[in-house]
């Protein structure tokens, strides 16, 4: 068969991807980034106007002039790729007019009202900044009103729920000599209190540069990694309540040139590894976390994990799945190299320099942000420039389609037999195809499942809450009208990323057993109570019932298979008469107290058996009824 020249070219174009034919994965778009030409130390990509796409904000440092350096407005670029306009500078219309010498910016919903506010760190000492979003991307300066007077030299801030109360707290690092890492707790309404003195161990460190939140020891709370341009890099360990102790021995001592540290699970084993920028001269290094499988938290540092080109003056790490193979590769924003650099992960904790990563552009990159800006399902890169060169920020559009769903690194929640009052909390640690500064890019994280109960099956789907540091929390809900006791619950975590890829974790299940009081049945002449004493209704153990508050010396303990609601004189029969299994004498002492102890047979035969019980007395026209008590036998 003879192929036409057009057919051959079409086949070649299909086969020749960025991975196989040497084309660049990220291609510079000249002139695509508007705004002032100014020293820029930080940038983020986030949906700031709430329209579903990612905008870009540059934390501009200063403008150089013959008079020296001058403060400048940050640059906010609104994403209008859907209108074929690209990124549009709307800084003046959307940001406060305050001129800053900004060092970094993060976007965080401090009020849990559904929009992203801005925390901007500044060189100084000067007031650190908090800008409140009105919901459509117009910001108001509430720095003093919500942070208090906070004048400092800060290079970085990070947000996360460190005390596990549902709101996002703030850490600020300290660039001063012998500075102290600072913690501000959120009151739930977006007002912050500096609690450093009572919550953070005293640990002076000079010229702190970067701070990142993550669960470094896998105990399901957020710890803090604090590094800088001085020896003795720090990990602050959270006790679960937002109180931190410090360890400076676990991380390499470093030199005076540790500019940035970032974390992610590079070897897909469920613990957090790290990359250190310029820890020895200008040699970047990877730190492997040995917690899994060794069980002991320690780090192995080897600069040789980066093979190929290394040894440049670098400033930024971003993790991105450049080849769409499901693991994270390392992107380095460089101050001195002839292009931004890509190190491809081989899955065995080795990272090889790839010359097909970026267009050949020599500039002075200080920060990198990664997101799909033009909504084509491919990860793009924005770079922030400073220190030398022409300070021209850049956009690189990606060429590799993201078809990989997010990955659940760790997951925990209720399984097996659970008492009705037990915690139904679910926690998950997630990565998607882009990770930066302890955060990953996902659009929706929902807790989904079904509750099978006596009246049928109810489904649920509820959002989980982002806690910072890759961690999401949620609680299995019980839909209205569902009697929890005896129900079987199946739950999963569903994650949708910005490319539309969906992860649904394998279903986990729990069965609700134990004891639950219901009613009341009725009270005449006192409080008549039926309860379960001891450890519970578990096969192979003693079932210990107790009743109190009855005036006579004898009554009946009624056992049934279902609840009821039958009016009876001045009270209610709370067991279904049609399902009565048996009844027993209920004896009382002179104080109206009595009980019964029954040994339950061991083994799985009784597991899940449901019994509904009520104590009653009838005498001379008076009725004394206890509450109902439902038992579901636990295995």
Secondary structure, DSSP 8 states (H G I E B T S, - for coil): ----HHHHHHHHHHH--HHHH---SEEE-TT---S---EEEEEEEE--SSSSS-EEEEEEEEEEETTEEE-B--EEEEEEGGGT-EEEE-HHHHS-S--B-EEEEEEE-TTSSSS-EEEEEESSSEE-EEEEE-SSS-EEE-HHHHH-S-EE--S-EEEE-SSSSSS-EEEE---STTB--EEEEE-SSS-EEE-HHHHB----BSSEEEEEEE-TTSSSS-EEEEEESSS--EEEEE-SSS-EEEESSSS----S----EEEE-SSSSSS-EEEEEEEETTEEEEEEE-HHHHSS--EEEEGGGEESS----EEEEEEE-TTSSSS-EEEEEESSSSS-EEEEE-SSS-EEEETTSB------EEEEEEE-SSSSSB-EEEEEE-SSTT---EEEEE-SB-----EEEEEE---EEEETTS--EEEEEEE-SEEETTEE-EEEEEEEEEEEETTEEEEEEEE-EEEETTEEEEE----TT---TT-EEEEEEEEEETT--EEE---EEEEEEEEEEE---B-SSS--EEEEETT-SBTTSEEEEEEE--SSSEEEEEEESSEEEEEETTEEEEE-GGGEEEEEEEE--TTS-EEEEEE---SGGGTT-EEEEEEEEEETTEEEE--EEEEE-B-
